[in-house]
Amino acid sequence: MPSDQYKRIEQLLEKYRDKSISYEEYLELFEYIGNKEYKKAIFEIMDQRYRTLNPDADVHDIDWDNMYRQIAHENGHGKNSFWRPLRYLAAAVTLIIISYSIHKFYIRNSVKGTENQVAVTDVAPGSDKATLTLSDGSRLELNENKKGELAEQGVTRINQVSGAITYVPENTDVTAQDVMFNTLTTPRGGKYHVVLSDGSKVWLNAESSLTFPAHFSGPQRKVILTGEGYFEVAKNKEMPFIVEVGDAQVKVLGTHFNIMAYQDEKVLKTTLLEGSINFSRNNQNRVIAPGQQVQYTVDKQGFTIYKADMEAAMAWKNGLFVFNDTRIDDIMKSIQRWYNVDVVYNNDKPDISYTGVIPRSANLSKVLTVLESAGNVKFEIKGNMVTCSKK
């Protein structure tokens, strides 16, 4: 390996350890770790770090499996863990876990005598794509390559830039009778961003939709969401912004929040990042503070407020999968949406949970390889079908 690449890997691992790694550098490190060409160099760096911490240790005789179990136990996690965020572990432990995951993956493959046990095909990650339905029912297919003016809706022009559409009002003299409603819909494997006519910004996750007026008029700004969306609402004290999600409503004047309300999820969540919101459901309402999360289930009355796991709530918007003791079937729901695949289980679903971080920009086979390497589970990809089985 060229010395500059070796030094680069060493530098990235140092930055990861010191919590100074950027998102782009994290993706670069993930690529190195997922490539067997760099396995030897990464283990050498791990060995050097371990010798520094434990000068008397025989690095090559380390019982990685036992050490990992001890680390997981000491940190209160008996479940499977990988790419654990640095806030959970000391620097040395983080490096050991990285080594463990790589070590376990390559040893298993060498024993079975094959390069890859995960997939016979691969699936690329999702991208910027959506469908915009105009007030007359006509549909426009959107993608990251289209740019320029798309259409006009009354007094509003719709422009498109890379991965986003913007509503630009030409005239503010609009009555309620003149309002035209549009719907932005993302498919599986898609995401998109819209700037509404008042300047509010909404990012839609895969398999989601937002219905909204091309131009806001009247005493309030009301939109309807299905799936998941992140909102940055423009302030307007005279015209509250309301998000309707099934039988719940989120009312704000101007703030940042995330709503996750997929129909196939057991628990629906609204997470507040800054400002304040008024959450109402079944004639109950509460003002929510930053750092709090509302959770509820569709088949039960009321809702509950918790301290939010902000990292997990904003993971999709930040280009990551973040798992915190997350069950395999919940993980596979996210994978289905983002990679546009169907997941089937061979016999019973594996009773397994994970804690860790994976970039959403990785191909599906790489994500499944990480899951395999850290748990008693195996996957097979055939076309757009993923089969999940116990080992």
C-alpha positions as a Markdown table, in Angstrom:
| # | Residue | x | y | z |
|---|---|---|---|---|
| 1 | Met | 0.0 | 0.0 | 0.0 |
| 2 | Pro | 1.3 | 3.5 | -0.8 |
| 3 | Ser | 2.5 | 5.3 | 2.3 |
| 4 | Asp | 0.2 | 8.3 | 1.6 |
| 5 | Gln | -2.8 | 6.0 | 1.8 |
| 6 | Tyr | -1.5 | 4.4 | 5.0 |
| 7 | Lys | -1.1 | 7.8 | 6.6 |
| 8 | Arg | -4.5 | 8.8 | 5.4 |
| 9 | Ile | -6.2 | 5.8 | 7.1 |
| 10 | Glu | -4.1 | 6.5 | 10.3 |
| 11 | Gln | -5.2 | 10.2 | 10.2 |
| 12 | Leu | -8.9 | 9.3 | 9.7 |
| 13 | Leu | -8.8 | 6.8 | 12.6 |
| 14 | Glu | -7.1 | 9.4 | 14.8 |
| 15 | Lys | -9.8 | 12.0 | 13.9 |
| 16 | Tyr | -12.5 | 9.4 | 14.6 |
| 17 | Arg | -11.0 | 8.7 | 18.0 |
| 18 | Asp | -10.6 | 12.4 | 18.8 |
| 19 | Lys | -14.2 | 13.2 | 17.8 |
| 20 | Ser | -12.9 | 15.7 | 15.2 |
| 21 | Ile | -13.9 | 13.7 | 12.1 |
| 22 | Ser | -16.2 | 15.4 | 9.6 |
| 23 | Tyr | -19.1 | 13.7 | 7.9 |
| 24 | Glu | -17.2 | 13.5 | 4.6 |
| 25 | Glu | -14.2 | 12.0 | 6.4 |
| 26 | Tyr | -16.5 | 9.5 | 8.2 |
| 27 | Leu | -17.8 | 8.3 | 4.8 |
| 28 | Glu | -14.2 | 8.0 | 3.5 |
| 29 | Leu | -13.2 | 5.9 | 6.6 |
| 30 | Phe | -16.2 | 3.7 | 6.1 |
| 31 | Glu | -15.1 | 3.0 | 2.5 |
| 32 | Tyr | -11.6 | 2.0 | 3.7 |
| 33 | Ile | -12.9 | -0.3 | 6.4 |
| 34 | Gly | -15.3 | -1.9 | 3.9 |
| 35 | Asn | -12.5 | -2.7 | 1.4 |
| 36 | Lys | -10.5 | -5.9 | 2.1 |
| 37 | Glu | -7.5 | -4.3 | 0.3 |
| 38 | Tyr | -6.9 | -2.1 | 3.3 |
| 39 | Lys | -7.5 | -4.8 | 6.0 |
| 40 | Lys | -3.8 | -5.4 | 6.7 |
| 41 | Ala | -3.1 | -1.7 | 7.1 |
| 42 | Ile | -6.1 | -1.1 | 9.4 |
| 43 | Phe | -5.1 | -4.1 | 11.6 |
| 44 | Glu | -1.5 | -2.8 | 11.8 |
| 45 | Ile | -2.8 | 0.6 | 13.0 |
| 46 | Met | -5.1 | -1.1 | 15.5 |
| 47 | Asp | -2.2 | -3.2 | 16.8 |
| 48 | Gln | 0.0 | -0.1 | 17.2 |
| 49 | Arg | -2.8 | 1.7 | 19.1 |
| 50 | Tyr | -3.4 | -1.3 | 21.4 |
| 51 | Arg | 0.3 | -1.7 | 22.1 |
| 52 | Thr | 0.4 | 2.0 | 23.1 |
| 53 | Leu | -2.4 | 1.4 | 25.5 |
| 54 | Asn | -1.2 | -2.0 | 26.7 |
| 55 | Pro | 2.5 | -2.4 | 26.2 |
| 56 | Asp | 2.7 | -5.9 | 27.7 |
| 57 | Ala | -0.1 | -7.3 | 25.6 |
| 58 | Asp | 0.4 | -9.9 | 22.9 |
| 59 | Val | -1.8 | -8.2 | 20.3 |
| 60 | His | -2.0 | -11.1 | 17.9 |
| 61 | Asp | -3.4 | -13.4 | 20.6 |
| 62 | Ile | -6.2 | -11.1 | 21.7 |
| 63 | Asp | -9.5 | -12.9 | 22.3 |
| 64 | Trp | -11.5 | -10.3 | 20.3 |
| 65 | Asp | -14.9 | -12.1 | 20.9 |
| 66 | Asn | -14.4 | -12.2 | 24.7 |
| 67 | Met | -13.1 | -8.6 | 24.8 |
| 68 | Tyr | -16.1 | -7.4 | 22.8 |
| 69 | Arg | -18.6 | -9.2 | 25.1 |
| 70 | Gln | -16.9 | -7.6 | 28.1 |
| 71 | Ile | -17.0 | -4.1 | 26.6 |
| 72 | Ala | -20.7 | -4.5 | 25.7 |
| 73 | His | -21.5 | -5.7 | 29.2 |
| 74 | Glu | -19.6 | -2.9 | 30.9 |
| 75 | Asn | -21.4 | -0.3 | 28.9 |
| 76 | Gly | -24.8 | -1.9 | 29.6 |
| 77 | His | -25.3 | -3.2 | 26.1 |
| 78 | Gly | -25.8 | -7.0 | 25.8 |
| 79 | Lys | -27.0 | -6.5 | 22.2 |
| 80 | Asn | -25.1 | -6.3 | 19.0 |
| 81 | Ser | -23.1 | -3.1 | 18.5 |
| 82 | Phe | -21.0 | -1.7 | 15.7 |
| 83 | Trp | -19.8 | 1.8 | 14.7 |
| 84 | Arg | -20.8 | 2.9 | 18.1 |
| 85 | Pro | -20.9 | 6.7 | 18.5 |
| 86 | Leu | -17.9 | 8.1 | 20.4 |
| 87 | Arg | -20.1 | 9.5 | 23.1 |
| 88 | Tyr | -20.7 | 6.0 | 24.3 |
| 89 | Leu | -17.2 | 4.7 | 24.6 |
| 90 | Ala | -13.6 | 5.8 | 25.4 |
| 91 | Ala | -11.2 | 6.1 | 22.5 |
| 92 | Ala | -9.5 | 2.8 | 23.1 |
| 93 | Val | -12.8 | 0.9 | 23.2 |
| 94 | Thr | -14.0 | 2.5 | 20.0 |
| 95 | Leu | -10.9 | 1.4 | 18.1 |
| 96 | Ile | -11.1 | -2.1 | 19.6 |
| 97 | Ile | -14.8 | -2.4 | 18.4 |
| 98 | Ile | -13.8 | -1.2 | 14.9 |
| 99 | Ser | -11.1 | -3.9 | 14.9 |
| 100 | Tyr | -13.5 | -6.5 | 16.2 |
| 101 | Ser | -16.0 | -5.9 | 13.5 |
| 102 | Ile | -13.4 | -6.1 | 10.7 |
| 103 | His | -11.7 | -9.1 | 12.3 |
| 104 | Lys | -14.9 | -11.1 | 12.7 |
| 105 | Phe | -16.1 | -10.4 | 9.2 |
| 106 | Tyr | -12.9 | -11.4 | 7.4 |
| 107 | Ile | -12.3 | -14.5 | 9.6 |
| 108 | Arg | -15.8 | -15.8 | 8.9 |
| 109 | Asn | -15.4 | -15.3 | 5.2 |
| 110 | Ser | -12.0 | -16.9 | 5.1 |
| 111 | Val | -13.3 | -20.0 | 6.9 |
| 112 | Lys | -16.2 | -20.3 | 4.5 |
| 113 | Gly | -13.9 | -19.8 | 1.6 |
| 114 | Thr | -15.8 | -17.1 | -0.1 |
| 115 | Glu | -15.3 | -13.4 | -0.6 |
| 116 | Asn | -18.9 | -12.3 | 0.2 |
| 117 | Gln | -21.6 | -14.2 | 2.0 |
| 118 | Val | -24.1 | -11.3 | 1.8 |
| 119 | Ala | -25.3 | -10.9 | -1.7 |
| 120 | Val | -25.3 | -12.1 | -5.3 |
| 121 | Thr | -26.5 | -8.7 | -6.5 |
| 122 | Asp | -26.3 | -5.2 | -5.1 |
| 123 | Val | -28.6 | -2.2 | -4.8 |
| 124 | Ala | -27.6 | 1.4 | -4.9 |
| 125 | Pro | -28.9 | 3.8 | -2.2 |
| 126 | Gly | -31.8 | 6.2 | -2.7 |
| 127 | Ser | -31.5 | 9.5 | -4.4 |
| 128 | Asp | -33.3 | 12.8 | -5.0 |
| 129 | Lys | -36.6 | 11.9 | -6.8 |
| 130 | Ala | -40.2 | 12.6 | -6.3 |
| 131 | Thr | -43.6 | 13.2 | -8.1 |
| 132 | Leu | -45.3 | 16.6 | -7.9 |
| 133 | Thr | -49.1 | 16.5 | -8.4 |
| 134 | Leu | -50.5 | 19.9 | -9.4 |
| 135 | Ser | -54.0 | 21.2 | -8.6 |
| 136 | Asp | -55.4 | 20.0 | -11.9 |
| 137 | Gly | -54.2 | 16.5 | -11.3 |
| 138 | Ser | -51.3 | 16.6 | -13.7 |
| 139 | Arg | -48.0 | 15.0 | -12.5 |
| 140 | Leu | -44.4 | 16.1 | -12.9 |
| 141 | Glu | -41.6 | 13.6 | -12.3 |
| 142 | Leu | -38.7 | 15.3 | -10.4 |
| 143 | Asn | -35.1 | 14.2 | -10.1 |
| 144 | Glu | -31.8 | 15.7 | -9.2 |
| 145 | Asn | -30.9 | 16.6 | -12.8 |
| 146 | Lys | -33.9 | 18.8 | -13.7 |
| 147 | Lys | -33.5 | 22.5 | -13.3 |
| 148 | Gly | -35.5 | 25.7 | -14.2 |
| 149 | Glu | -39.1 | 26.7 | -14.1 |
| 150 | Leu | -41.5 | 23.7 | -13.9 |
| 151 | Ala | -45.0 | 25.2 | -13.8 |
| 152 | Glu | -47.3 | 28.0 | -12.6 |
| 153 | Gln | -50.0 | 27.6 | -10.0 |
| 154 | Gly | -52.1 | 30.8 | -10.1 |
| 155 | Val | -49.9 | 33.6 | -8.8 |
| 156 | Thr | -47.0 | 31.2 | -7.9 |
| 157 | Arg | -44.1 | 30.0 | -10.0 |
| 158 | Ile | -42.6 | 26.6 | -9.3 |
| 159 | Asn | -38.8 | 26.5 | -9.9 |
| 160 | Gln | -36.5 | 23.5 | -9.6 |
| 161 | Val | -32.9 | 23.3 | -8.6 |
| 162 | Ser | -30.9 | 20.2 | -7.8 |
| 163 | Gly | -33.0 | 18.0 | -5.5 |
| 164 | Ala | -35.5 | 20.7 | -4.5 |
| 165 | Ile | -38.4 | 22.8 | -5.8 |
| 166 | Thr | -39.2 | 26.4 | -4.7 |
| 167 | Tyr | -42.5 | 28.2 | -4.8 |
| 168 | Val | -42.1 | 31.8 | -5.7 |
| 169 | Pro | -45.3 | 34.0 | -5.3 |
| 170 | Glu | -45.7 | 36.7 | -7.9 |
| 171 | Asn | -48.6 | 38.3 | -6.2 |
| 172 | Thr | -49.7 | 38.2 | -2.6 |
| 173 | Asp | -53.3 | 39.3 | -3.3 |
| 174 | Val | -54.8 | 35.9 | -3.1 |
| 175 | Thr | -58.2 | 34.9 | -1.6 |
| 176 | Ala | -59.1 | 31.5 | -0.1 |
| 177 | Gln | -61.0 | 30.7 | -3.3 |
| 178 | Asp | -57.9 | 31.1 | -5.4 |
| 179 | Val | -55.8 | 28.6 | -3.4 |
| 180 | Met | -54.4 | 25.7 | -5.4 |
| 181 | Phe | -53.2 | 22.6 | -3.6 |
| 182 | Asn | -50.2 | 20.6 | -4.7 |
| 183 | Thr | -48.8 | 17.3 | -3.4 |
| 184 | Leu | -45.1 | 16.3 | -3.3 |
| 185 | Thr | -44.6 | 12.5 | -3.1 |
| 186 | Thr | -41.4 | 10.6 | -2.6 |
| 187 | Pro | -41.2 | 6.9 | -3.6 |
| 188 | Arg | -39.2 | 4.2 | -1.9 |
| 189 | Gly | -35.6 | 5.0 | -2.6 |
| 190 | Gly | -36.3 | 8.7 | -2.9 |
| 191 | Lys | -36.1 | 12.0 | -0.9 |
| 192 | Tyr | -36.8 | 15.6 | -1.8 |
| 193 | His | -36.8 | 19.1 | -0.5 |
| 194 | Val | -39.4 | 21.9 | -1.0 |
| 195 | Val | -39.4 | 25.6 | -0.2 |
| 196 | Leu | -43.0 | 26.7 | 0.3 |
| 197 | Ser | -44.3 | 30.1 | -0.7 |
| 198 | Asp | -43.8 | 31.5 | 2.8 |
| 199 | Gly | -40.1 | 30.5 | 2.8 |
| 200 | Ser | -40.7 | 27.5 | 5.1 |
| 201 | Lys | -38.5 | 24.5 | 4.1 |
| 202 | Val | -39.5 | 20.8 | 4.2 |
| 203 | Trp | -37.4 | 17.8 | 3.6 |
| 204 | Leu | -39.2 | 14.5 | 2.8 |
| 205 | Asn | -37.8 | 11.1 | 3.6 |
| 206 | Ala | -38.5 | 8.1 | 1.4 |
| 207 | Glu | -42.1 | 6.9 | 0.9 |
| 208 | Ser | -43.6 | 10.2 | 2.2 |
| 209 | Ser | -45.9 | 12.9 | 0.9 |
| 210 | Leu | -46.8 | 16.6 | 1.7 |
| 211 | Thr | -49.9 | 18.3 | 0.6 |
| 212 | Phe | -49.8 | 22.1 | 0.7 |
| 213 | Pro | -51.2 | 25.2 | -1.0 |
| 214 | Ala | -49.2 | 26.8 | -3.8 |
| 215 | His | -49.7 | 30.1 | -1.9 |
| 216 | Phe | -50.8 | 30.5 | 1.7 |
| 217 | Ser | -53.9 | 32.5 | 2.3 |
| 218 | Gly | -56.2 | 33.1 | 5.4 |
| 219 | Pro | -55.5 | 32.9 | 9.1 |
| 220 | Gln | -53.2 | 29.9 | 9.0 |
| 221 | Arg | -50.7 | 27.9 | 7.0 |
| 222 | Lys | -51.8 | 24.3 | 6.9 |
| 223 | Val | -50.1 | 21.3 | 5.3 |
| 224 | Ile | -50.8 | 17.5 | 5.5 |
| 225 | Leu | -47.9 | 15.0 | 6.0 |
| 226 | Thr | -47.7 | 11.3 | 5.6 |
| 227 | Gly | -44.5 | 9.4 | 6.2 |
| 228 | Glu | -41.6 | 11.5 | 7.5 |
| 229 | Gly | -40.5 | 15.1 | 7.1 |
| 230 | Tyr | -38.2 | 17.6 | 8.6 |
| 231 | Phe | -39.5 | 21.2 | 8.9 |
| 232 | Glu | -37.8 | 24.6 | 9.2 |
| 233 | Val | -40.8 | 26.9 | 9.5 |
| 234 | Ala | -40.6 | 30.6 | 8.6 |
| 235 | Lys | -41.7 | 32.8 | 11.4 |
| 236 | Asn | -45.1 | 34.5 | 11.1 |
| 237 | Lys | -46.9 | 35.4 | 14.3 |
| 238 | Glu | -50.0 | 36.4 | 12.4 |
| 239 | Met | -50.3 | 33.1 | 10.5 |
| 240 | Pro | -49.6 | 29.9 | 12.5 |
| 241 | Phe | -48.2 | 27.0 | 10.7 |
| 242 | Ile | -50.1 | 23.7 | 11.2 |
| 243 | Val | -49.0 | 20.2 | 10.2 |
| 244 | Glu | -51.8 | 17.7 | 10.1 |
| 245 | Val | -50.7 | 14.0 | 10.6 |
| 246 | Gly | -53.6 | 11.7 | 10.7 |
| 247 | Asp | -55.5 | 12.5 | 13.9 |
| 248 | Ala | -52.7 | 14.6 | 15.3 |
| 249 | Gln | -51.8 | 18.3 | 14.7 |
| 250 | Val | -48.5 | 20.2 | 15.2 |
| 251 | Lys | -49.0 | 24.0 | 15.5 |
| 252 | Val | -46.1 | 26.4 | 15.4 |
| 253 | Leu | -45.2 | 30.0 | 14.7 |
| 254 | Gly | -41.7 | 29.3 | 13.5 |
| 255 | Thr | -39.4 | 26.5 | 14.5 |
| 256 | His | -37.4 | 23.3 | 13.5 |
| 257 | Phe | -38.9 | 19.8 | 14.1 |
| 258 | Asn | -39.1 | 16.3 | 12.6 |
| 259 | Ile | -42.2 | 14.2 | 12.3 |
| 260 | Met | -42.1 | 10.4 | 11.7 |
| 261 | Ala | -45.5 | 9.0 | 11.0 |
| 262 | Tyr | -45.2 | 6.0 | 8.7 |
| 263 | Gln | -48.3 | 3.8 | 8.7 |
| 264 | Asp | -46.2 | 0.6 | 9.2 |
| 265 | Glu | -44.5 | 1.9 | 12.3 |
| 266 | Lys | -45.7 | 0.9 | 15.8 |
| 267 | Val | -44.8 | 4.2 | 17.4 |
| 268 | Leu | -45.1 | 7.7 | 15.7 |
| 269 | Lys | -42.8 | 10.5 | 16.8 |
| 270 | Thr | -42.5 | 14.2 | 16.7 |
| 271 | Thr | -39.1 | 15.6 | 17.7 |
| 272 | Leu | -38.5 | 19.3 | 18.4 |
| 273 | Leu | -35.0 | 20.8 | 17.7 |
| 274 | Glu | -35.6 | 24.4 | 18.4 |
| 275 | Gly | -38.4 | 26.9 | 19.2 |
| 276 | Ser | -41.7 | 25.4 | 20.5 |
| 277 | Ile | -44.7 | 23.6 | 19.2 |
| 278 | Asn | -48.2 | 22.8 | 20.4 |
| 279 | Phe | -48.9 | 19.1 | 19.9 |
| 280 | Ser | -52.6 | 18.1 | 20.0 |
| 281 | Arg | -54.4 | 14.7 | 19.6 |
| 282 | Asn | -57.7 | 13.4 | 20.9 |
| 283 | Asn | -58.6 | 16.7 | 22.5 |
| 284 | Gln | -55.3 | 16.7 | 24.5 |
| 285 | Asn | -52.6 | 19.3 | 23.8 |
| 286 | Arg | -49.2 | 20.2 | 25.2 |
| 287 | Val | -46.5 | 22.7 | 24.5 |
| 288 | Ile | -43.3 | 20.8 | 23.6 |
| 289 | Ala | -39.8 | 22.2 | 24.4 |
| 290 | Pro | -36.6 | 21.7 | 22.4 |
| 291 | Gly | -35.0 | 18.3 | 23.0 |
| 292 | Gln | -38.4 | 16.7 | 23.7 |
| 293 | Gln | -40.1 | 14.0 | 21.6 |
| 294 | Val | -43.8 | 13.1 | 21.4 |
| 295 | Gln | -44.6 | 9.5 | 21.0 |
| 296 | Tyr | -47.9 | 7.8 | 20.4 |
| 297 | Thr | -49.5 | 4.8 | 18.7 |
| 298 | Val | -52.4 | 5.0 | 16.3 |
| 299 | Asp | -54.6 | 2.5 | 18.1 |
| 300 | Lys | -54.3 | 4.2 | 21.5 |
| 301 | Gln | -55.5 | 7.5 | 22.9 |
| 302 | Gly | -53.3 | 10.3 | 24.0 |
| 303 | Phe | -49.5 | 10.6 | 23.7 |
| 304 | Thr | -46.4 | 10.6 | 25.9 |
| 305 | Ile | -43.4 | 13.0 | 26.0 |
| 306 | Tyr | -39.9 | 11.8 | 26.3 |
| 307 | Lys | -36.4 | 13.2 | 26.2 |
| 308 | Ala | -35.4 | 12.9 | 22.5 |
| 309 | Asp | -32.6 | 11.0 | 21.0 |
| 310 | Met | -31.7 | 13.8 | 18.6 |
| 311 | Glu | -29.0 | 11.8 | 16.8 |
| 312 | Ala | -31.4 | 9.1 | 15.9 |
| 313 | Ala | -34.3 | 11.4 | 15.0 |
| 314 | Met | -32.2 | 13.5 | 12.6 |
| 315 | Ala | -30.1 | 10.6 | 11.2 |
| 316 | Trp | -32.0 | 10.3 | 7.9 |
| 317 | Lys | -31.7 | 14.1 | 7.3 |
| 318 | Asn | -28.0 | 13.9 | 8.0 |
| 319 | Gly | -27.4 | 11.0 | 5.6 |
| 320 | Leu | -27.1 | 8.3 | 8.3 |
| 321 | Phe | -28.7 | 5.2 | 9.7 |
| 322 | Val | -28.4 | 5.5 | 13.5 |
| 323 | Phe | -29.5 | 2.5 | 15.6 |
| 324 | Asn | -29.9 | 2.6 | 19.4 |
| 325 | Asp | -30.8 | -0.9 | 20.6 |
| 326 | Thr | -33.0 | -1.1 | 17.5 |
| 327 | Arg | -34.6 | -4.4 | 16.6 |
| 328 | Ile | -33.7 | -6.0 | 13.3 |
| 329 | Asp | -37.3 | -5.8 | 11.9 |
| 330 | Asp | -37.4 | -2.0 | 12.5 |
| 331 | Ile | -34.0 | -1.7 | 10.8 |
| 332 | Met | -35.3 | -3.6 | 7.8 |
| 333 | Lys | -38.2 | -1.2 | 7.5 |
| 334 | Ser | -35.8 | 1.7 | 7.0 |
| 335 | Ile | -33.8 | -0.4 | 4.6 |
| 336 | Gln | -36.9 | -1.2 | 2.5 |
| 337 | Arg | -37.8 | 2.4 | 2.2 |
| 338 | Trp | -34.4 | 3.7 | 1.3 |
| 339 | Tyr | -33.2 | 1.0 | -1.0 |
| 340 | Asn | -36.6 | 0.2 | -2.6 |
| 341 | Val | -36.5 | -3.5 | -1.8 |
| 342 | Asp | -38.8 | -6.0 | -0.2 |
| 343 | Val | -37.6 | -7.9 | 2.9 |
| 344 | Val | -38.8 | -11.4 | 3.7 |
| 345 | Tyr | -37.8 | -13.5 | 6.7 |
| 346 | Asn | -36.8 | -17.2 | 6.4 |
| 347 | Asn | -38.9 | -18.7 | 9.2 |
| 348 | Asp | -38.9 | -16.6 | 12.3 |
| 349 | Lys | -37.5 | -13.0 | 12.5 |
| 350 | Pro | -34.1 | -13.1 | 14.3 |
| 351 | Asp | -34.5 | -11.8 | 17.9 |
| 352 | Ile | -31.6 | -9.3 | 17.6 |
| 353 | Ser | -31.0 | -5.6 | 18.2 |
| 354 | Tyr | -28.2 | -3.2 | 17.1 |
| 355 | Thr | -26.5 | 0.0 | 18.2 |
| 356 | Gly | -24.5 | 1.9 | 15.7 |
| 357 | Val | -24.1 | 4.2 | 12.7 |
| 358 | Ile | -23.9 | 3.5 | 9.0 |
| 359 | Pro | -23.9 | 6.0 | 6.1 |
| 360 | Arg | -27.1 | 5.9 | 4.0 |
| 361 | Ser | -24.8 | 6.6 | 0.9 |
| 362 | Ala | -23.5 | 3.0 | 1.1 |
| 363 | Asn | -24.7 | 0.3 | -1.3 |
| 364 | Leu | -27.1 | -2.2 | 0.3 |
| 365 | Ser | -24.6 | -5.1 | 0.3 |
| 366 | Lys | -22.2 | -3.1 | 2.5 |
| 367 | Val | -24.9 | -2.2 | 5.0 |
| 368 | Leu | -26.0 | -5.8 | 5.2 |
| 369 | Thr | -22.4 | -6.9 | 5.6 |
| 370 | Val | -22.0 | -4.7 | 8.7 |
| 371 | Leu | -25.2 | -6.1 | 10.1 |
| 372 | Glu | -24.0 | -9.7 | 9.4 |
| 373 | Ser | -20.6 | -9.1 | 11.0 |
| 374 | Ala | -22.1 | -7.9 | 14.2 |
| 375 | Gly | -25.0 | -10.3 | 14.7 |
| 376 | Asn | -26.3 | -13.8 | 14.4 |
| 377 | Val | -28.1 | -13.1 | 11.1 |
| 378 | Lys | -27.4 | -13.6 | 7.3 |
| 379 | Phe | -28.9 | -11.9 | 4.2 |
| 380 | Glu | -29.3 | -12.7 | 0.6 |
| 381 | Ile | -30.1 | -10.2 | -2.2 |
| 382 | Lys | -31.9 | -11.3 | -5.3 |
| 383 | Gly | -33.1 | -8.5 | -7.5 |
| 384 | Asn | -35.2 | -6.3 | -5.3 |
| 385 | Met | -35.8 | -9.0 | -2.7 |
| 386 | Val | -33.7 | -9.3 | 0.5 |
| 387 | Thr | -34.0 | -12.6 | 2.5 |
| 388 | Cys | -33.1 | -12.4 | 6.2 |
| 389 | Ser | -32.3 | -15.6 | 8.1 |
| 390 | Lys | -30.9 | -16.7 | 11.4 |
| 391 | Lys | -27.4 | -18.2 | 11.1 |
